[in-house]
Amino acid sequence: MKSKHVSIRDVAKHAGVSIATVSRVFNKTSFVSEELVEKVLTSARELGYHPNRVAQSLRKGQTKTIGFLIPDIVNPFFSSMVKGAEDFLKSLGYIILLCSSSGDREKENELLATFYSRKIDGLIAITLEENNPLIDSAISKKIPTILMDNIVNRPTISCVASDNYGGIKKLMNYLIETGHRSFVFLSGDPIIHSAKERLKAFKDTVEGRNDLNFEIVFGEYTYESGVEMVKKLKHIPDAVVCGNDMIAFGAMVELERRGFRIPQDVSVTGFDDILFSRMSRPPLTTVRQDAYLMGRVGAELLISAINEEIKNDVVLLETTLEIRGSTRERK
């Protein structure tokens, strides 16, 4: 039996439950046993009932829209993060309004104004700086906000990040154990939380050791920056340690253009383990952080914040070392 005008009353009657129970199942306003949830959803499917999300949102003063601000839509790492959040939010009837700032502070502020004008229920943001004004802006407007790939100390902001410091420490220990003694670190802008943590881990590993030589070059988290930073090098070390995979791809292209073989002449490493890292030639040794999981965890925290179940929280996700063909033992 299917009808274009099936009502919540029809679903309740078909399932043998009260109208209030059906409402709680679809609005998720209070606990309903798994048995009753399944009974209501089965009846809704059989009758062809679809809840009116617009009406629900108006009654609650919600738009069921989440703003998601990323710095670079080209980088697959951020795409995976958005996918993780979207898969979870979609299951709860939310949609994502996705915008990319392209690393531009003014554009970032313009996009925030757009989010606010759309009356978003919550914000997930990857900020360019640890103390970005957008954080204070979101707090002042009382918009539930989750910061991704960043950690800040704010009483109403939750954060999700990977263990950037620990990831680089694992990588550097591996390189040293396999006989690498000279290094160049191609860093992202250290104003960014992840870049600062990765740089600190690199410096903590090599500084003060007389048996190691190192150089640090600063750039951006982009393929083009990887190319340009390698062009600045006067000497090629045992290992070029890159702040992320995009930098590493650019570095590999420029090194090979200059006649260096990877890994026979120089090892190259990245950070993120985006999809292309396994497809490059040679495949890239890198630190894996689970962008999809990061996005999902951020979305879960945001829903908790929207439901006023948490005020602030910090989740630090583990990283793993993925050893592939861009590095070799030099002993």
RODREN-460478 format. One record per atom (N, C-alpha, C): x negated, y, z; residue in one letter. Coordinates in steps of 0.2 Angstrom, whole numbers, plus 5000, padded with zeros to 4 digits. Example, Ala and Ser with C-alpha at 12.3 -4.5 7.8 and 13.67 -1.06 7.14 Angstrom:
493449725039A
493849785039A
493449845039A
493649895035S
493249955036S
493650005039S
end
This chain:
499649945000M
500050005000M
499650065000M
499650104995K
499250164994K
499650224993K
499550284996S
499950344994S
499550404995S
499750454991K
499350514991K
499450554997K
499950535000H
500250575006H
500250535013H
499750495013V
499750455019V
499450505025V
499850495031S
499650545036S
499350505042S
499150545047I
498850505053I
499350465056I
499950485056R
500450445059R
500550375056R
500450375049D
500550315046D
499950265048D
499350295049V
498750255050V
498850225058V
499150265062A
499250245069A
499750185069A
500250195065K
500750145065K
500550075062K
500150085057H
499850025054H
499349985058H
498950025062A
498450005066A
498749975073A
499350005075G
499649985081G
499350025087G
499150085086V
498850125091V
499150195091V
498950235096S
499250295096S
498950345091S
499350405090I
499050455085I
498450485088I
498450495095A
497850515099A
497250475098A
497350415097T
496750365096T
496450375089T
496950385084V
496650395078V
496250455077V
496550505080S
496250575080S
495550575084S
495450535089R
494850525092R
494350495088R
494550445084V
494150405080V
493850445075V
494250485071F
494050535066F
493650595068F
493850625074N
493550685076N
492950675081N
492850605083K
492350595088K
492350635094K
492950645097T
492950695102T
492850655109T
492950595109S
492850555115S
492750485113S
492550445118F
492450375117F
493050335115F
492950285110V
493450245108V
493050175107V
493350115110S
493050055109S
492850035102S
492349995101E
492249975094E
492749935091E
493149895095E
493749855092E
494249905089E
494449955093L
494950005091L
494650045085L
494050065085V
493750105079V
493850065073V
493649995073E
493649955067E
494349945065E
494849945070K
495549935068K
495849995064K
495650055067V
495850115064V
495550125057V
494950115056L
494550125050L
494850075045L
494950015047T
495249965042T
495949985039T
496350005044S
497050035042S
496950095037S
496450135039A
496450195035A
496150175028A
495750125027R
495550105020R
496050075017R
496450035020E
497049995017E
497550045014E
497650095018L
498150145016L
497950195012L
497250205011G
497050255007G
497050325010G
496950325017Y
496950385021Y
496250415021Y
496250485020H
495650525020H
495750585025H
495450595030P
495550645034P
495350715031P
495750765033N
495650835030N
495150865034N
494550865031R
493950895034R
493950965035R
494250995030V
494351075030V
494751095036V
495351055037A
495751075042A
495451065049A
495051005049Q
494750985056Q
494251045057Q
493851065053S
493351115054S
493651175056S
494251195053L
494551265055L
494851255062L
495051195064R
495351195071R
494751195076R
494151175074K
493651165079K
493151235078K
493351275073G
492851335072G
492251315069G
492251255065Q
491651235062Q
491651235055Q
491151235051T
491151225044T
490851155042T
490651115046K
490251055044K
489751065040K
489351115040T
488851135036T
488151145040T
487651115038I
486951125042I
486551155037I
486151205039G
485651245035G
485051205036G
484651195031F
484051155031F
483451205027F
483051225031L
482551275027L
481851235027L
481551225021I
480951195020I
480451245017I
479751235017P
479351285014P
479151275007P
479251205005D
479051184998D
479451134995D
479851144991I
480351094988I
479951044983I
479351064981V
478951024977V
478650964980V
478450974987N
478150924991N
478550864993N
478450804990P
478850744992P
478950734999P
478450755003F
478550745010F
479150775013F
479350835011F
479950875013F
480550845010F
480550815004S
481050785001S
481350725005S
480850685007S
480950625011S
481250645018S
481050705021M
481250725027M
482050745027M
482150785021V
482850805020V
483350745019V
483050695015K
483450635014K
483650595021K
483150595025G
483250565032G
483850595036G
483750665036A
484350705039A
484950695036A
484950705029E
485550695025E
485950635026E
485650575026D
485950515027D
486350505033D
486050535039F
486350535045F
486950585046F
486850645043L
487350695044L
487950675039L
487750655034K
488350635029K
488850585032K
488550535036S
488950485040S
489450515045S
489250575047L
489750615051L
490150665048L
490150675041G
490550715038G
490250785037G
489550795038Y
489250855037Y
488850865030Y
488850925028I
488450935022I
487850975023I
487350975019I
486751015020I
486651065015I
486551125017L
486351185013L
485651185013L
485251165008L
484551165007L
484251225004L
483751255007C
483451315004C
482651305005C
482251325000S
481551325000S
481251395001S
480851415005S
480551475006S
479951495002S
479651434999S
479051444995S
478551474999S
478551465005G
477951495009G
478051575010G
478551605008D
478651675008D
479051695014D
478751735019R
479151755025R
479751805023R
479651845018E
480251885017E
480851845014E
480651795010K
481151755007K
481451705013K
481051685017E
481351655023E
481851685027E
481751755028N
482251795031N
482851805027N
482751805021E
483351815016E
483851755017E
483451695017L
483851635017L
484151625023L
483851645029L
484251645035L
484851685035L
484851745032A
485451785032A
485951745028A
485751715023T
486251675019T
486551615023T
486151585027F
486451535031F
486951555036F
486751615039Y
487151645044Y
487851665041Y
487851695035S
488451715031S
488851655030S
488551595029R
488951535028R
489251505034R
489151535040K
489351505046K
489151435048K
488451425047I
488251355048I
488351335055I
488451265056D
488551245063D
487851235066D
487351225062G
486651215065G
486151225060G
485551225062L
484951245058L
484351195059L
484151165054I
483551125054I
482951165050I
482451175053A
481951225050A
481251195050A
480851205045I
480151195045I
479851265044I
479551295050T
479351355050T
478651365048T
478451425045L
477751435043L
477251445048L
477551475054E
477151485060E
477451455066E
477051445071E
477251425077E
477751475081E
477551535080N
477951595083N
478351635078N
478651595074N
479051635068N
479651665071N
479851735069P
480351765072P
481051735070P
481051685065L
481751655064L
481951615070L
481451595074I
481651555080I
482051595085I
481751665086D
482151705091D
482851725088D
482851735081S
483451755077S
483951695079S
483751635078A
484251585079A
484551575086A
484051595091I
484251595098I
484751645099I
484551705097S
485051765098S
485751755095S
485751715090K
486451705087K
486751635090K
486451605094K
486651545098K
486851495093K
486351485088I
486451435083I
486051375085I
486351315086P
485951255088P
485351245082P
484751235085T
484151235080T
483651185082T
483451145077I
482951095078I
482351115073I
481751125076L
481151135072L
480751075070L
480651065064M
480251005062M
479551015060M
479150965062D
478450975060D
478151035064D
478351045070N
478151105074N
478351085081N
477951115086I
478151115093I
478151185096I
478651205099V
478651275102V
478951265109V
478851305113N
479151305120N
479651355121N
480251335119R
480851375120R
481451335123R
481751375128P
482251335132P
482851305128P
482951335122T
483551305119T
483451275112T
482751265111I
482551235104I
482251165105I
482451125101S
482151055101S
481651045095S
481151005096C
480650995091C
480550925089C
480350915083V
480150845081V
479550855077V
479050815078A
478350825075A
478050755075A
477550745071S
477150685071S
476450695075S
476150645077D
475550655081D
474950675076D
474950735074N
474450755069N
473750745072N
473650765078Y
472950765081Y
472750695081Y
473150645084G
472950575084G
472850545077G
473250565072G
473150535066G
472450555063G
472250615063I
471550635061I
471050595065I
471150595071K
470650555075K
470550485073K
471050455072K
471050385069K
470650385062K
470850425058L
470550435051L
469750445052L
469550495056M
468850505057M
468450455060M
468750415065N
468450365068N
468250305063N
468750295059Y
468650245053Y
468150265049Y
468150335046L
467550355042L
466850345045L
466850365051I
466150365055I
465950285055I
466450245057E
466250175058E
466050145051E
466250175046T
466150145039T
465550175036T
465150215040G
464450245038G
464550315035G
465050345035H
465050415032H
464750465038H
464350505035R
463950545040R
463950625038R
464250635032S
464350705030S
465050715028S
465350775030F
466050785029F
466250855027F
466750865023V
467050925021V
467750915023V
468050965027F
468750965029F
469151015025F
469551005020L
469951045017L
470651065020L
470651115024S
471151125029S
471751165026S
472351155028G
472951205027G
472851265031G
473251305030D
473251375034D
473351355042D
472851365046P
472951345053P
473451385057P
473851435054I
474351465057I
474951415058I
474951365053I
475451315053I
475251265059I
475751235063H
475651195068H
475251135066H
475451095061S
475151035059S
474451045057S
474351095053A
473651115050A
473151125056A
473451165061K
473051185067K
472851115071K
473351075072E
473151015076E
472650965072E
472750965065R
472350915061R
471650945061R
471551015061L
470951045061L
470551035068L
470951045073K
470651035080K
470450965081K
470750915078A
470550845079A
469950835075A
469850865069F
469250855065F
468650885069F
468750945071K
468250985075K
468050945081K
468550925085D
468350885091D
467950825090D
468050795084T
467650735082T
466950745080T
466850795076V
466150805073V
465750855077V
466050905080E
465650955083E
465250925089E
464550945090G
464150925095G
463750855093G
463950835088R
463550765086R
463050785081R
462350765083N
461850785079N
461750735073N
462150685073D
462050635067D
462550645062D
462950705063L
463450715058L
463450785055L
463550795048N
463550865045N
464250875043N
464450935044F
465150955041F
465251025039F
465751035035E
465951105033E
466651105033E
466951165034I
467651175034I
467851225029I
468351215024V
468651265019V
469351265020V
469551335020F
470251345022F
470651355015F
471251335015G
471751345009G
472451335011G
472851305006E
473551295007E
473651225006E
474251205008Y
474551135008Y
474751115001Y
474351134996T
474551124989T
474051094984T
474251064979Y
473851034974Y
473351084971Y
473551144969E
473151194967E
472651214972E
472851214978S
472351234983S
471751184984S
471951124983G
471451064983G
470951074978G
471151094972V
470751104966V
470251164968V
470551214970E
470151284971E
469651274977E
469851234982M
469351224988M
468751184986M
468851134981V
468251094979V
467851134975V
468151174971K
467651224967K
467251264971K
467351274977K
466951314981K
466351284984K
466451214984L
465851174987L
465251174984L
464651184987K
464051184984K
463751114985K
463951074990H
463651014990H
464250964992H
464250904988I
464750854989I
464550804995I
464950795000P
464750755006P
464950685005P
464850645010D
465050575010D
465850565009D
466150615013A
466850605013A
467250675013A
467750685008V
468150745008V
468750735012V
468850755018V
469450745022V
469950805020V
470550785018C
471050835016C
471550845021C
471850905022G
472350925026G
473050885025G
473150875019N
473750835017N
473650805010N
474150765008D
474050725002D
473950764996D
474350824996M
474450864990M
473750894989M
473350914994I
472750944994I
472250884991I
472350824993A
471950774991A
471950754984A
472550764981F
472650744974F
472250804970F
472350864972G
471950914968G
471250904969G
470950884975A
470250874976A
470050824972A
470350764971M
470150704967M
470050724960M
470550764957V
470550784950V
469950824949V
469750874953E
469250924952E
468550884953E
468550834958L
467950804959L
467750754953L
468250724950E
468150684944E
467950724938E
468250784938R
468050834932R
467350854933R
467050854939R
466350874940R
465950814939R
466250754938G
465750694937G
465650644943G
466050664948F
465950624954F
466450564954F
466250504955R
466650444956R
466950434963R
467550414963I
467950404969I
468150334970I
467850294974P
467450314980P
466750304980P
466450284974Q
465750264974Q
465350314976Q
465450384974D
465050434975D
465250474982D
465950474982V
466250514988V
466950484990V
467050484996S
467750454998S
468150514999S
468850504998V
469350564998V
469850535002V
470150575007T
470750555011T
471250605012T
471850585013G
472350635014G
472750625020G
473350655021F
473750655027F
474550655024F
474950615026D
475650615025D
475850545022D
475550515017D
475750455014D
476350465010D
476350515006I
476950525001I
476950464996I
477450464992L
477550404988L
476950404983L
476750454980F
476250464975F
475550434978F
475450434984S
474850414987S
474650344985S
475150304985R
475050234983R
474950224975R
475150274971M
475150274964M
474550304961M
474150344965S
473550374962S
473050324960S
472550354956R
472050304954R
471350344956R
471050314961P
471250254965P
471750274970P
472050224973P
472550234978P
472250274984P
472650324987L
472350364992L
472350334999L
471750335003T
471750325010T
472050385013T
472550375018T
472850425021T
473150415028T
473350465031V
473750455037V
474450455036V
474850405038R
475550395036R
475950425042R
476350475040Q
476850495045Q
477550485042Q
478050465045D
478650445043D
479150505042D
479150535036A
479550595035A
480250575035A
480450525033Y
481250505033Y
481450495040Y
481050465044L
481250455051L
481250525055L
480750565053M
480750625056M
481350665055M
481550665048G
482250695047G
482850675050G
482850605051R
483450575054R
483450595062R
482850585065V
482850605072V
483050675073V
482750725069G
482950795069G
483750805069G
484050765064A
484750775063A
485150745069A
484850695072E
485150665078E
485150715084E
484550745085L
484450795090L
484950855089L
485050875082L
485450935081L
486150915083L
486450855081I
487150845083I
487250845090I
486750815094S
486750825101S
486750895104S
486350935100A
486351005102A
487051035101A
487351025095I
487951055093I
488551025098I
488450965100N
488950945105N
488750955112N
488251005113E
488051025119E
487750975124E
487450915121E
487250865125E
486550875127E
486150915124I
485450935126I
485351005125I
484851035128K
484651105128K
484051105124K
483551065126N
482951065122N
482550995123N
482250975118D
481850915118D
481250915114D
480750875115V
480150865110V
480050795109V
480050775102V
479950705100V
479350705096V
478850665098L
478250665095L
478150585092L
478150585085L
478150525082L
477450495080L
477350435081E
476750395080E
476550405072E
475850405071T
475550395064T
475150335063T
475050315057T
474650255056T
474150265050T
473550235051L
473050245045L
473150195040L
473250215034E
473350175028E
472650175024E
472350125024I
471650115021I
471750095014I
471550135009R
471650115002R
470950124998R
471050124991G
470450124987G
470050184986G
470250244989S
469850304989S
469350314994S
469250264998T
468650265003T
468350195002T
467650195004R
467350135005R
466750135010R
466550075012E
466050075017E
465350105014E
465050145018R
464350165015R
463750145019R
463850085023K
463350065027K
462850025022K
end
